Amino acid sequence: MVLLASKQRITHAAIVTGDSDFLPAIRAAKQEGVITKLYYSGMFIPHDDLFSEVDERIQITSDLIRKILR
């Protein structure tokens, strides 16, 4: 993600995680202008810093999965 962001190859990044290990990569990508979206399960609460760092937060629900499968 960081490599692609630094080469202006991406404008958006979708991250599916709940822990803070991705924070350095998210911050670096955002510095390059990438819009970051966190997809997370309602069963697991994402790390507070991760949740606040991303640009958008999308909870994975059965409705979302149905929309994707269409």
Buried (B, 14 or more C-beta within 10 A) or exposed (E): BBEBBBEEEBEEBEBEBBEBEBBEBBEBBBEBEBBBBBBBEEEEEBBEEBBEBBEEBEEBEEEEEEEEEE
